[in-house]
Amino acid sequence: MFTAPAAAQPGDATARPITARRPRRANPLASARVQSLLLLITLLGAWEGAVRLFKVPRHLVPPVSDIGVALWRGLAAGPMAKDGFWYHGGVTLAEILLGFFVGGGIGLAIGIVVSQMPKLEALLEPYVAALQSVPKVAVAPIIVVWLGFGIGSKVVIICLLTFFPVLVTSIAGFKAVDPDRIDLLRSLSATPWQIFRKARFPSALPYIFAGLNMAAAFSVVGAVVGEFVGAQAGLGVLILQMEAQADTGGSFAVCVVLSLIGILLTSLLRRVQRRVLHWMPADSAQRTVNA
């Protein structure tokens, strides 16, 4: 006859308390940001140690400590101090933003028009290729002669650098739309504007953001190139002044500020991209940007 097992008594040795498993703590070193920061610290430490170990002259390669001191000195200056980073950085940032928005906007607008007119694309393709092949560094002095040392010449130089990436990627994006989606919308009697708004433009957005990310980096380069050629203020002018004084640490510090501006612009663009492309998987968007 079947009998149920007896319940374990409080004094029974076989009775074991049931304990809940504690959740494992996340390893902070597994974070990509932490690993990137540790890599940066390691590289800077190796730089500092190598310069001091091999006694490299400071005017050739400054130690990291000199760059840090120059960076602190430039950031500690007043907002309107002509030898500080805030005044010159504000001028360069204004040039970058104006050139980026104007050049990127014109490139996107022309890309939309050209993508809708295949004959116009075939007509303009050799001219676009020719203009894109012209080195912008060679054209920069001519633009400065035409427009002077003010902000206008820098904005035009940045526009030339940011225009082509957005134009090329936007045209490629509008061509990459799935033909089945177009046929489906046409079967539903959709107008050309509805097809563009519902199919073509959403499909092109990952490519457009890829072009904008490249344009953001080019805009920083264009601003510095324009200021090297001729300017009254800006981080490029500050680099030339420090190089004339053999202040290599200060020149490296200005390059750090330029890098931070580029990182800030790229981070803002990626935030906007995540909000706009919320319907797209993150890994797919990242592959499109890196393509």
MIDOSE-1310 file (N, C-alpha, C; in nm, 2 decimals, decimal comma, always signed):
residues 291
mfta	+0,08/-0,12/+0,00/+0,00/+0,00/+0,00/+0,09/+0,12/+0,00; +0,05/+0,22/-0,09/+0,14/+0,34/-0,10/+0,11/+0,44/+0,01; +0,22/+0,49/+0,07/+0,21/+0,58/+0,18/+0,30/+0,70/+0,14; +0,24/+0,82/+0,18/+0,32/+0,95/+0,15/+0,43/+0,96/+0,24
paaa	+0,54/+1,02/+0,19/+0,66/+1,04/+0,28/+0,63/+1,13/+0,39; +0,69/+1,11/+0,51/+0,67/+1,19/+0,62/+0,73/+1,32/+0,60; +0,67/+1,43/+0,65/+0,72/+1,56/+0,64/+0,84/+1,58/+0,73; +0,94/+1,65/+0,69/+1,06/+1,67/+0,77/+1,03/+1,75/+0,89
qpgd	+1,07/+1,70/+1,01/+1,05/+1,77/+1,13/+1,15/+1,88/+1,16; +1,13/+1,97/+1,24/+1,22/+2,08/+1,26/+1,36/+2,03/+1,31; +1,36/+1,92/+1,39/+1,49/+1,87/+1,44/+1,55/+1,77/+1,34; +1,49/+1,74/+1,23/+1,54/+1,64/+1,14/+1,67/+1,70/+1,07
atar	+1,77/+1,61/+1,06/+1,90/+1,66/+1,00/+1,88/+1,67/+0,85; +1,78/+1,60/+0,79/+1,77/+1,62/+0,65/+1,69/+1,74/+0,60; +1,63/+1,81/+0,70/+1,56/+1,94/+0,67/+1,67/+2,05/+0,64; +1,66/+2,11/+0,52/+1,75/+2,21/+0,48/+1,68/+2,34/+0,45
pita	+1,72/+2,45/+0,50/+1,65/+2,58/+0,47/+1,66/+2,61/+0,32; +1,56/+2,66/+0,26/+1,56/+2,70/+0,12/+1,60/+2,85/+0,12; +1,71/+2,88/+0,05/+1,77/+3,01/+0,04/+1,76/+3,06/-0,10; +1,72/+3,18/-0,12/+1,70/+3,24/-0,26/+1,84/+3,28/-0,31
rrpr	+1,86/+3,25/-0,44/+1,99/+3,29/-0,50/+2,00/+3,44/-0,51; +2,11/+3,49/-0,47/+2,14/+3,63/-0,49/+2,18/+3,66/-0,63; +2,12/+3,77/-0,69/+2,16/+3,80/-0,82/+2,30/+3,84/-0,83; +2,36/+3,80/-0,94/+2,50/+3,83/-0,96/+2,52/+3,98/-0,99
ranp	+2,62/+4,04/-0,93/+2,65/+4,18/-0,96/+2,72/+4,19/-1,10; +2,67/+4,29/-1,17/+2,73/+4,32/-1,30/+2,88/+4,36/-1,29; +2,96/+4,30/-1,37/+3,10/+4,34/-1,37/+3,12/+4,47/-1,43; +3,17/+4,57/-1,36/+3,19/+4,71/-1,42/+3,29/+4,71/-1,53
lasa	+3,38/+4,62/-1,53/+3,48/+4,61/-1,63/+3,43/+4,56/-1,76; +3,31/+4,50/-1,76/+3,25/+4,45/-1,89/+3,19/+4,57/-1,97; +3,17/+4,68/-1,91/+3,12/+4,79/-1,99/+3,21/+4,85/-2,09; +3,16/+4,87/-2,21/+3,25/+4,92/-2,32/+3,31/+5,06/-2,28
rvqs	+3,23/+5,14/-2,22/+3,28/+5,28/-2,18/+3,39/+5,27/-2,08; +3,38/+5,18/-1,98/+3,48/+5,16/-1,88/+3,61/+5,10/-1,95; +3,59/+5,01/-2,04/+3,71/+4,95/-2,11/+3,78/+5,06/-2,20; +3,70/+5,14/-2,26/+3,75/+5,25/-2,34/+3,83/+5,35/-2,26
llll	+3,78/+5,38/-2,14/+3,84/+5,47/-2,05/+3,97/+5,41/-2,00; +3,97/+5,28/-1,96/+4,10/+5,22/-1,92/+4,20/+5,21/-2,03; +4,16/+5,19/-2,15/+4,25/+5,20/-2,27/+4,31/+5,33/-2,28; +4,23/+5,44/-2,27/+4,28/+5,57/-2,28/+4,38/+5,60/-2,17
itll	+4,35/+5,56/-2,05/+4,45/+5,58/-1,94/+4,58/+5,51/-1,96; +4,57/+5,39/-2,01/+4,69/+5,31/-2,04/+4,77/+5,37/-2,15; +4,71/+5,42/-2,25/+4,79/+5,49/-2,36/+4,85/+5,61/-2,32; +4,78/+5,69/-2,24/+4,84/+5,82/-2,19/+4,95/+5,79/-2,09
gawe	+4,94/+5,69/-2,01/+5,05/+5,65/-1,92/+5,17/+5,60/-2,00; +5,15/+5,52/-2,10/+5,26/+5,48/-2,18/+5,33/+5,60/-2,25; +5,24/+5,69/-2,30/+5,30/+5,81/-2,37/+5,39/+5,89/-2,27; +5,34/+5,91/-2,15/+5,41/+5,99/-2,05/+5,54/+5,92/-2,01
gavr	+5,53/+5,79/-1,99/+5,65/+5,71/-1,95/+5,75/+5,70/-2,07; +5,71/+5,69/-2,19/+5,80/+5,68/-2,30/+5,88/+5,81/-2,33; +5,80/+5,92/-2,31/+5,87/+6,05/-2,34/+5,97/+6,08/-2,23; +5,94/+6,04/-2,11/+6,04/+6,07/-2,00/+6,15/+5,97/-2,00
lfkv	+6,12/+5,84/-2,04/+6,23/+5,74/-2,04/+6,33/+5,76/-2,15; +6,28/+5,80/-2,27/+6,38/+5,82/-2,38/+6,42/+5,97/-2,39; +6,38/+6,05/-2,30/+6,42/+6,19/-2,29/+6,39/+6,26/-2,42; +6,27/+6,25/-2,47/+6,23/+6,31/-2,60/+6,22/+6,46/-2,57
prhl	+6,28/+6,55/-2,66/+6,26/+6,69/-2,64/+6,12/+6,74/-2,64; +6,09/+6,83/-2,55/+5,95/+6,87/-2,53/+5,89/+6,94/-2,65; +5,98/+7,01/-2,73/+5,93/+7,08/-2,85/+5,90/+6,98/-2,96; +5,94/+6,86/-2,95/+5,90/+6,75/-3,05/+5,78/+6,68/-3,01
vppv	+5,78/+6,61/-2,89/+5,67/+6,54/-2,84/+5,66/+6,58/-2,69; +5,56/+6,65/-2,65/+5,54/+6,69/-2,51/+5,49/+6,58/-2,43; +5,52/+6,57/-2,30/+5,46/+6,47/-2,22/+5,31/+6,50/-2,19; +5,24/+6,41/-2,15/+5,10/+6,42/-2,12/+5,07/+6,53/-2,01
sdig	+5,16/+6,53/-1,92/+5,15/+6,63/-1,81/+5,15/+6,77/-1,86; +5,24/+6,80/-1,96/+5,25/+6,94/-2,02/+5,12/+6,97/-2,09; +5,06/+6,87/-2,16/+4,94/+6,89/-2,24/+4,82/+6,92/-2,14; +4,82/+6,85/-2,03/+4,72/+6,87/-1,92/+4,73/+7,01/-1,86
valw	+4,85/+7,05/-1,84/+4,87/+7,19/-1,78/+4,83/+7,29/-1,88; +4,86/+7,28/-2,01/+4,82/+7,37/-2,11/+4,67/+7,37/-2,13; +4,61/+7,25/-2,12/+4,46/+7,24/-2,13/+4,39/+7,31/-2,01; +4,44/+7,29/-1,89/+4,39/+7,36/-1,78/+4,40/+7,51/-1,78
rgla	+4,52/+7,56/-1,83/+4,54/+7,70/-1,84/+4,45/+7,76/-1,94; +4,43/+7,70/-2,06/+4,34/+7,75/-2,16/+4,19/+7,75/-2,11; +4,15/+7,65/-2,04/+4,01/+7,64/-2,00/+3,99/+7,73/-1,88; +4,09/+7,76/-1,80/+4,07/+7,85/-1,68/+4,07/+7,99/-1,72
agpm	+4,11/+8,03/-1,84/+4,10/+8,17/-1,88/+3,96/+8,22/-1,89; +3,94/+8,35/-1,89/+3,81/+8,41/-1,90/+3,74/+8,38/-2,04; +3,61/+8,39/-2,05/+3,54/+8,36/-2,17/+3,58/+8,45/-2,29; +3,62/+8,57/-2,26/+3,66/+8,67/-2,36/+3,81/+8,69/-2,37
akdg	+3,89/+8,61/-2,30/+4,03/+8,62/-2,30/+4,09/+8,57/-2,44; +4,17/+8,65/-2,50/+4,22/+8,62/-2,64/+4,32/+8,51/-2,64; +4,37/+8,47/-2,52/+4,47/+8,36/-2,51/+4,40/+8,23/-2,45; +4,27/+8,24/-2,43/+4,20/+8,12/-2,38/+4,13/+8,04/-2,48
fwyh	+4,08/+7,93/-2,44/+4,01/+7,84/-2,53/+3,87/+7,87/-2,55; +3,80/+7,94/-2,46/+3,66/+7,96/-2,47/+3,63/+8,06/-2,58; +3,70/+8,17/-2,59/+3,67/+8,26/-2,70/+3,70/+8,20/-2,84; +3,82/+8,15/-2,86/+3,85/+8,09/-2,99/+3,76/+7,97/-3,01
ggvt	+3,73/+7,89/-2,91/+3,65/+7,77/-2,93/+3,51/+7,81/-2,97; +3,46/+7,92/-2,92/+3,32/+7,97/-2,96/+3,32/+8,01/-3,10; +3,42/+8,07/-3,15/+3,43/+8,12/-3,29/+3,43/+7,99/-3,38; +3,52/+7,90/-3,35/+3,53/+7,78/-3,43/+3,40/+7,70/-3,43
laei	+3,34/+7,69/-3,31/+3,21/+7,61/-3,30/+3,10/+7,67/-3,38; +3,09/+7,81/-3,38/+2,99/+7,88/-3,47/+3,02/+7,85/-3,61; +3,14/+7,85/-3,66/+3,17/+7,82/-3,80/+3,14/+7,67/-3,83; +3,17/+7,58/-3,74/+3,14/+7,44/-3,76/+2,98/+7,42/-3,78
llgf	+2,91/+7,47/-3,69/+2,76/+7,45/-3,69/+2,70/+7,51/-3,81; +2,74/+7,64/-3,85/+2,68/+7,70/-3,97/+2,72/+7,62/-4,09; +2,84/+7,59/-4,11/+2,88/+7,51/-4,23/+2,82/+7,38/-4,23; +2,81/+7,31/-4,12/+2,75/+7,18/-4,12/+2,60/+7,18/-4,16
fvgg	+2,52/+7,27/-4,10/+2,38/+7,27/-4,13/+2,36/+7,32/-4,27; +2,43/+7,42/-4,32/+2,41/+7,47/-4,45/+2,46/+7,37/-4,56; +2,58/+7,32/-4,54/+2,63/+7,22/-4,64/+2,55/+7,09/-4,64; +2,51/+7,04/-4,52/+2,43/+6,92/-4,51/+2,29/+6,94/-4,56
gigl	+2,23/+7,06/-4,54/+2,10/+7,08/-4,59/+2,10/+7,09/-4,74; +2,20/+7,16/-4,80/+2,20/+7,17/-4,94/+2,23/+7,04/-5,01; +2,32/+6,96/-4,95/+2,34/+6,82/-5,00/+2,22/+6,73/-5,00; +2,14/+6,74/-4,89/+2,02/+6,66/-4,87/+1,92/+6,71/-4,97
aigi	+1,90/+6,84/-4,99/+1,80/+6,89/-5,08/+1,83/+6,85/-5,22; +1,95/+6,86/-5,27/+1,99/+6,83/-5,40/+1,98/+6,67/-5,42; +2,02/+6,60/-5,31/+2,00/+6,45/-5,32/+1,86/+6,41/-5,34; +1,77/+6,48/-5,28/+1,62/+6,44/-5,29/+1,58/+6,47/-5,44
vvsq	+1,62/+6,59/-5,49/+1,58/+6,62/-5,63/+1,64/+6,53/-5,73; +1,77/+6,50/-5,71/+1,84/+6,42/-5,81/+1,79/+6,28/-5,81; +1,75/+6,23/-5,69/+1,71/+6,09/-5,68/+1,57/+6,07/-5,75; +1,49/+6,17/-5,76/+1,36/+6,16/-5,83/+1,37/+6,18/-5,98
mpkl	+1,49/+6,22/-6,03/+1,50/+6,25/-6,17/+1,63/+6,18/-6,22; +1,61/+6,06/-6,27/+1,73/+5,98/-6,32/+1,81/+6,05/-6,43; +1,74/+6,12/-6,52/+1,81/+6,19/-6,62/+1,90/+6,30/-6,57; +1,85/+6,37/-6,47/+1,93/+6,48/-6,40/+2,05/+6,42/-6,33
eall	+2,03/+6,31/-6,27/+2,14/+6,24/-6,20/+2,25/+6,20/-6,30; +2,21/+6,15/-6,42/+2,31/+6,11/-6,52/+2,38/+6,24/-6,57; +2,31/+6,35/-6,58/+2,37/+6,47/-6,63/+2,47/+6,53/-6,53; +2,44/+6,53/-6,40/+2,52/+6,59/-6,30/+2,63/+6,50/-6,25
epyv	+2,62/+6,37/-6,27/+2,72/+6,28/-6,21/+2,87/+6,31/-6,24; +2,91/+6,34/-6,37/+3,05/+6,38/-6,39/+3,09/+6,51/-6,32; +3,00/+6,61/-6,31/+3,03/+6,73/-6,25/+3,05/+6,71/-6,10; +2,97/+6,63/-6,04/+2,98/+6,60/-5,90/+3,11/+6,53/-5,87
aalq	+3,14/+6,43/-5,95/+3,27/+6,36/-5,94/+3,39/+6,45/-5,95; +3,38/+6,54/-6,05/+3,49/+6,64/-6,07/+3,51/+6,73/-5,95; +3,40/+6,79/-5,90/+3,41/+6,88/-5,79/+3,45/+6,81/-5,66; +3,41/+6,68/-5,64/+3,45/+6,61/-5,52/+3,60/+6,57/-5,53
svpk	+3,65/+6,56/-5,65/+3,80/+6,53/-5,66/+3,89/+6,64/-5,63; +3,84/+6,76/-5,64/+3,92/+6,88/-5,62/+3,96/+6,89/-5,47; +4,09/+6,90/-5,44/+4,13/+6,91/-5,30/+4,09/+7,04/-5,24; +4,01/+7,03/-5,14/+3,96/+7,15/-5,07/+4,07/+7,24/-5,01
vava	+4,18/+7,18/-4,97/+4,29/+7,26/-4,92/+4,34/+7,35/-5,02; +4,34/+7,31/-5,15/+4,40/+7,40/-5,25/+4,30/+7,51/-5,29; +4,17/+7,49/-5,27/+4,07/+7,59/-5,30/+4,05/+7,69/-5,18; +4,09/+7,65/-5,06/+4,07/+7,73/-4,94/+4,13/+7,87/-4,96
piiv	+4,26/+7,88/-5,00/+4,31/+8,02/-5,01/+4,23/+8,11/-5,11; +4,18/+8,05/-5,22/+4,11/+8,13/-5,31/+3,98/+8,18/-5,25; +3,91/+8,09/-5,17/+3,79/+8,13/-5,11/+3,81/+8,24/-5,01; +3,93/+8,23/-4,93/+3,96/+8,34/-4,84/+3,99/+8,47/-4,91
vwlg	+4,05/+8,46/-5,03/+4,07/+8,59/-5,10/+3,94/+8,65/-5,15; +3,85/+8,56/-5,19/+3,72/+8,61/-5,24/+3,63/+8,67/-5,12; +3,63/+8,60/-5,01/+3,53/+8,64/-4,90/+3,60/+8,70/-4,78; +3,73/+8,71/-4,78/+3,80/+8,77/-4,66/+3,82/+8,68/-4,55
fgig	+3,87/+8,74/-4,44/+3,91/+8,66/-4,32/+3,80/+8,64/-4,22; +3,68/+8,68/-4,26/+3,57/+8,66/-4,16/+3,51/+8,52/-4,16; +3,40/+8,51/-4,10/+3,34/+8,38/-4,08/+3,28/+8,32/-4,21; +3,25/+8,41/-4,30/+3,19/+8,36/-4,43/+3,28/+8,27/-4,51
skvv	+3,40/+8,30/-4,52/+3,49/+8,21/-4,59/+3,51/+8,07/-4,53; +3,51/+8,07/-4,39/+3,52/+7,94/-4,32/+3,39/+7,86/-4,34; +3,28/+7,92/-4,34/+3,15/+7,85/-4,36/+3,15/+7,79/-4,50; +3,19/+7,86/-4,60/+3,19/+7,81/-4,74/+3,29/+7,69/-4,75
iicl	+3,40/+7,70/-4,69/+3,50/+7,58/-4,69/+3,44/+7,46/-4,62; +3,37/+7,48/-4,51/+3,31/+7,37/-4,44/+3,19/+7,31/-4,53; +3,12/+7,40/-4,59/+3,01/+7,35/-4,68/+3,06/+7,26/-4,79; +3,18/+7,30/-4,85/+3,23/+7,22/-4,96/+3,27/+7,08/-4,91
ltff	+3,31/+7,07/-4,78/+3,35/+6,94/-4,72/+3,23/+6,86/-4,68; +3,13/+6,92/-4,63/+3,01/+6,85/-4,58/+2,90/+6,82/-4,68; +2,91/+6,89/-4,80/+2,81/+6,88/-4,90/+2,81/+6,74/-4,97; +2,93/+6,70/-5,01/+2,94/+6,58/-5,09/+2,90/+6,45/-5,01
pvlv	+2,95/+6,43/-4,88/+2,91/+6,31/-4,82/+2,76/+6,29/-4,80; +2,69/+6,40/-4,77/+2,54/+6,39/-4,75/+2,48/+6,37/-4,89; +2,53/+6,44/-4,99/+2,47/+6,42/-5,12/+2,48/+6,28/-5,17; +2,60/+6,22/-5,16/+2,62/+6,08/-5,21/+2,55/+5,98/-5,13
tsia	+2,55/+5,99/-5,00/+2,48/+5,89/-4,92/+2,33/+5,90/-4,93; +2,28/+6,02/-4,95/+2,13/+6,04/-4,96/+2,08/+5,98/-5,10; +2,16/+6,00/-5,20/+2,12/+5,94/-5,33/+2,12/+5,79/-5,32; +2,23/+5,74/-5,26/+2,23/+5,59/-5,24/+2,12/+5,54/-5,16
gfka	+2,08/+5,62/-5,06/+1,97/+5,58/-4,97/+1,83/+5,57/-5,04; +1,81/+5,67/-5,13/+1,68/+5,68/-5,20/+1,68/+5,57/-5,31; +1,79/+5,52/-5,35/+1,80/+5,41/-5,45/+1,78/+5,28/-5,38; +1,81/+5,27/-5,25/+1,81/+5,14/-5,18/+1,67/+5,10/-5,13
vdpd	+1,56/+5,17/-5,16/+1,43/+5,14/-5,12/+1,39/+5,01/-5,19; +1,31/+4,93/-5,11/+1,26/+4,80/-5,16/+1,16/+4,82/-5,27; +1,18/+4,77/-5,39/+1,08/+4,79/-5,50/+0,94/+4,74/-5,47; +0,93/+4,63/-5,39/+0,80/+4,57/-5,35/+0,72/+4,67/-5,27
ridl	+0,78/+4,75/-5,19/+0,71/+4,85/-5,12/+0,65/+4,96/-5,21; +0,73/+5,00/-5,31/+0,68/+5,09/-5,41/+0,56/+5,04/-5,48; +0,58/+4,91/-5,53/+0,47/+4,85/-5,60/+0,34/+4,84/-5,52; +0,36/+4,81/-5,39/+0,24/+4,79/-5,30/+0,17/+4,93/-5,29
lrsl	+0,25/+5,03/-5,27/+0,19/+5,16/-5,25/+0,12/+5,21/-5,38; +0,18/+5,18/-5,49/+0,12/+5,22/-5,62/-0,01/+5,14/-5,64; -0,01/+5,01/-5,60/-0,13/+4,93/-5,61/-0,25/+4,99/-5,53; -0,21/+5,06/-5,42/-0,31/+5,12/-5,34/-0,34/+5,27/-5,38
satp	-0,30/+5,30/-5,50/-0,33/+5,44/-5,56/-0,26/+5,55/-5,48; -0,14/+5,52/-5,42/-0,07/+5,63/-5,35/-0,01/+5,73/-5,44; -0,01/+5,86/-5,40/+0,05/+5,96/-5,48/+0,20/+5,96/-5,47; +0,27/+6,02/-5,56/+0,42/+6,03/-5,56/+0,47/+6,09/-5,42
wqif	+0,40/+6,19/-5,37/+0,44/+6,24/-5,24/+0,42/+6,14/-5,13; +0,31/+6,06/-5,13/+0,29/+5,96/-5,03/+0,39/+5,85/-5,04; +0,43/+5,81/-5,16/+0,53/+5,71/-5,18/+0,67/+5,76/-5,13; +0,70/+5,89/-5,15/+0,82/+5,94/-5,10/+0,82/+5,95/-4,95
rkar	+0,71/+5,99/-4,89/+0,70/+6,01/-4,74/+0,69/+5,87/-4,67; +0,63/+5,77/-4,73/+0,60/+5,65/-4,66/+0,71/+5,54/-4,69; +0,78/+5,55/-4,80/+0,87/+5,45/-4,84/+1,01/+5,50/-4,87; +1,03/+5,60/-4,96/+1,16/+5,64/-5,00/+1,24/+5,71/-4,89
fpsa	+1,18/+5,81/-4,82/+1,25/+5,88/-4,72/+1,28/+5,80/-4,60; +1,19/+5,72/-4,54/+1,23/+5,63/-4,43/+1,34/+5,53/-4,46; +1,34/+5,48/-4,59/+1,45/+5,39/-4,62/+1,58/+5,46/-4,64; +1,58/+5,58/-4,68/+1,70/+5,66/-4,70/+1,76/+5,71/-4,57
lpyi	+1,68/+5,72/-4,46/+1,73/+5,78/-4,34/+1,86/+5,72/-4,28; +1,88/+5,59/-4,27/+2,00/+5,54/-4,22/+2,12/+5,59/-4,31; +2,11/+5,59/-4,44/+2,22/+5,64/-4,52/+2,24/+5,79/-4,50; +2,13/+5,87/-4,48/+2,15/+6,01/-4,46/+2,22/+6,04/-4,33
fagl	+2,19/+5,96/-4,23/+2,26/+5,98/-4,10/+2,41/+5,94/-4,11; +2,43/+5,84/-4,19/+2,57/+5,80/-4,21/+2,65/+5,91/-4,28; +2,59/+5,98/-4,38/+2,65/+6,09/-4,44/+2,67/+6,21/-4,34; +2,57/+6,23/-4,26/+2,58/+6,34/-4,16/+2,69/+6,31/-4,06
nmaa	+2,71/+6,19/-4,02/+2,82/+6,16/-3,93/+2,96/+6,19/-3,99; +2,97/+6,15/-4,12/+3,10/+6,19/-4,19/+3,11/+6,34/-4,20; +3,00/+6,41/-4,23/+3,01/+6,55/-4,25/+3,04/+6,62/-4,12; +3,00/+6,57/-4,00/+3,03/+6,63/-3,87/+3,19/+6,63/-3,85
afsv	+3,25/+6,52/-3,89/+3,40/+6,51/-3,87/+3,47/+6,60/-3,97; +3,42/+6,61/-4,09/+3,48/+6,69/-4,20/+3,46/+6,84/-4,16; +3,35/+6,88/-4,09/+3,33/+7,02/-4,06/+3,43/+7,07/-3,97; +3,48/+6,99/-3,87/+3,58/+7,03/-3,78/+3,71/+7,05/-3,86
vgav	+3,74/+6,96/-3,95/+3,86/+6,97/-4,03/+3,86/+7,10/-4,12; +3,74/+7,12/-4,18/+3,72/+7,24/-4,27/+3,74/+7,37/-4,19; +3,69/+7,38/-4,07/+3,71/+7,50/-3,99/+3,85/+7,53/-3,96; +3,93/+7,43/-3,92/+4,07/+7,45/-3,89/+4,15/+7,48/-4,01
vgef	+4,12/+7,42/-4,13/+4,19/+7,45/-4,25/+4,16/+7,59/-4,29; +4,04/+7,64/-4,28/+4,01/+7,78/-4,32/+4,08/+7,87/-4,22; +4,09/+7,84/-4,10/+4,15/+7,93/-4,00/+4,31/+7,93/-4,02; +4,36/+7,82/-4,07/+4,50/+7,82/-4,10/+4,53/+7,91/-4,22
vgaq	+4,44/+7,91/-4,32/+4,47/+7,99/-4,44/+4,46/+8,14/-4,40; +4,36/+8,18/-4,33/+4,35/+8,32/-4,29/+4,23/+8,35/-4,20; +4,25/+8,39/-4,08/+4,14/+8,42/-3,99/+4,20/+8,51/-3,88; +4,10/+8,57/-3,81/+4,14/+8,66/-3,70/+4,12/+8,60/-3,56
aglg	+4,04/+8,49/-3,55/+4,01/+8,42/-3,43/+3,97/+8,28/-3,46; +3,99/+8,19/-3,36/+3,95/+8,05/-3,38/+4,06/+7,96/-3,33; +4,03/+7,83/-3,31/+4,13/+7,74/-3,25/+4,24/+7,72/-3,35; +4,22/+7,73/-3,48/+4,32/+7,71/-3,58/+4,42/+7,83/-3,56
vlil	+4,37/+7,95/-3,54/+4,46/+8,06/-3,52/+4,54/+8,04/-3,39; +4,48/+7,99/-3,29/+4,55/+7,96/-3,16/+4,66/+7,86/-3,18; +4,64/+7,76/-3,26/+4,74/+7,66/-3,29/+4,86/+7,72/-3,36; +4,84/+7,81/-3,46/+4,95/+7,88/-3,53/+5,02/+7,97/-3,43
qmea	+4,96/+8,04/-3,34/+5,03/+8,12/-3,24/+5,11/+8,04/-3,15; +5,06/+7,92/-3,11/+5,14/+7,84/-3,01/+5,26/+7,77/-3,09; +5,24/+7,74/-3,21/+5,35/+7,68/-3,29/+5,46/+7,78/-3,31; +5,42/+7,91/-3,33/+5,52/+8,02/-3,35/+5,60/+8,04/-3,22
qadt	+5,54/+8,01/-3,10/+5,61/+8,02/-2,97/+5,67/+7,89/-2,93; +5,67/+7,79/-3,02/+5,73/+7,65/-2,98/+5,66/+7,59/-2,86; +5,53/+7,62/-2,85/+5,45/+7,57/-2,74/+5,38/+7,44/-2,79; +5,45/+7,33/-2,80/+5,39/+7,21/-2,86/+5,28/+7,15/-2,77
ggsf	+5,30/+7,17/-2,64/+5,20/+7,12/-2,54/+5,07/+7,19/-2,56; +5,08/+7,32/-2,58/+4,96/+7,40/-2,60/+4,89/+7,36/-2,73; +4,97/+7,33/-2,84/+4,91/+7,29/-2,97/+4,84/+7,16/-2,95; +4,89/+7,07/-2,88/+4,83/+6,94/-2,85/+4,70/+6,96/-2,77
avcv	+4,70/+7,06/-2,68/+4,59/+7,08/-2,60/+4,47/+7,14/-2,68; +4,50/+7,22/-2,78/+4,40/+7,27/-2,87/+4,34/+7,16/-2,95; +4,43/+7,06/-2,99/+4,38/+6,95/-3,07/+4,29/+6,86/-2,98; +4,31/+6,86/-2,85/+4,22/+6,79/-2,76/+4,08/+6,85/-2,76
vlsl	+4,08/+6,99/-2,76/+3,96/+7,06/-2,76/+3,88/+7,03/-2,89; +3,95/+7,03/-3,00/+3,89/+7,00/-3,13/+3,83/+6,86/-3,13; +3,90/+6,77/-3,07/+3,85/+6,63/-3,07/+3,73/+6,62/-2,98; +3,72/+6,70/-2,87/+3,60/+6,70/-2,79/+3,48/+6,76/-2,86
igil	+3,51/+6,86/-2,94/+3,40/+6,92/-3,02/+3,35/+6,81/-3,12; +3,44/+6,74/-3,19/+3,39/+6,64/-3,28/+3,32/+6,53/-3,21; +3,36/+6,48/-3,09/+3,29/+6,38/-3,02/+3,15/+6,43/-2,98; +3,14/+6,55/-2,93/+3,01/+6,61/-2,89/+2,91/+6,61/-3,01
ltsl	+2,96/+6,66/-3,13/+2,87/+6,66/-3,25/+2,83/+6,52/-3,29; +2,92/+6,42/-3,28/+2,88/+6,29/-3,32/+2,79/+6,23/-3,22; +2,81/+6,26/-3,09/+2,71/+6,20/-2,99/+2,57/+6,26/-3,01; +2,56/+6,39/-3,03/+2,43/+6,45/-3,05/+2,36/+6,39/-3,18
lrrv	+2,44/+6,37/-3,28/+2,38/+6,31/-3,40/+2,33/+6,17/-3,38; +2,40/+6,09/-3,30/+2,36/+5,96/-3,27/+2,24/+5,95/-3,18; +2,23/+6,05/-3,09/+2,10/+6,06/-3,01/+1,98/+6,09/-3,10; +2,00/+6,19/-3,19/+1,89/+6,22/-3,28/+1,86/+6,10/-3,37
qrrv	+1,96/+6,02/-3,41/+1,94/+5,91/-3,50/+1,86/+5,80/-3,42; +1,90/+5,78/-3,29/+1,82/+5,68/-3,22/+1,67/+5,72/-3,20; +1,65/+5,84/-3,19/+1,51/+5,89/-3,18/+1,43/+5,88/-3,31; +1,50/+5,92/-3,42/+1,43/+5,91/-3,55/+1,42/+5,77/-3,60
lhwm	+1,52/+5,69/-3,58/+1,52/+5,55/-3,63/+1,49/+5,46/-3,52; +1,39/+5,49/-3,44/+1,35/+5,40/-3,33/+1,29/+5,27/-3,38; +1,24/+5,27/-3,50/+1,18/+5,15/-3,56/+1,29/+5,05/-3,61; +1,41/+5,10/-3,62/+1,52/+5,02/-3,68/+1,60/+4,95/-3,57
pads	+1,64/+4,82/-3,59/+1,73/+4,76/-3,49/+1,86/+4,83/-3,48; +1,91/+4,84/-3,35/+2,03/+4,92/-3,33/+2,15/+4,86/-3,40; +2,16/+4,73/-3,41/+2,27/+4,67/-3,48/+2,27/+4,70/-3,63; +2,15/+4,70/-3,69/+2,14/+4,73/-3,83/+2,17/+4,87/-3,86
aqrt	+2,13/+4,97/-3,77/+2,16/+5,11/-3,79/+2,31/+5,13/-3,78; +2,38/+5,06/-3,69/+2,52/+5,07/-3,67/+2,60/+5,02/-3,79; +2,55/+4,91/-3,85/+2,62/+4,85/-3,97/+2,61/+4,95/-4,08; +2,49/+5,02/-4,10/+2,47/+5,11/-4,21/+2,56/+5,23/-4,19
vna	+2,58/+5,28/-4,06/+2,67/+5,39/-4,04/+2,81/+5,36/-4,07; +2,85/+5,23/-4,03/+2,99/+5,20/-4,05/+3,02/+5,15/-4,19; +2,92/+5,13/-4,27/+2,94/+5,09/-4,41/+3,02/+5,19/-4,49
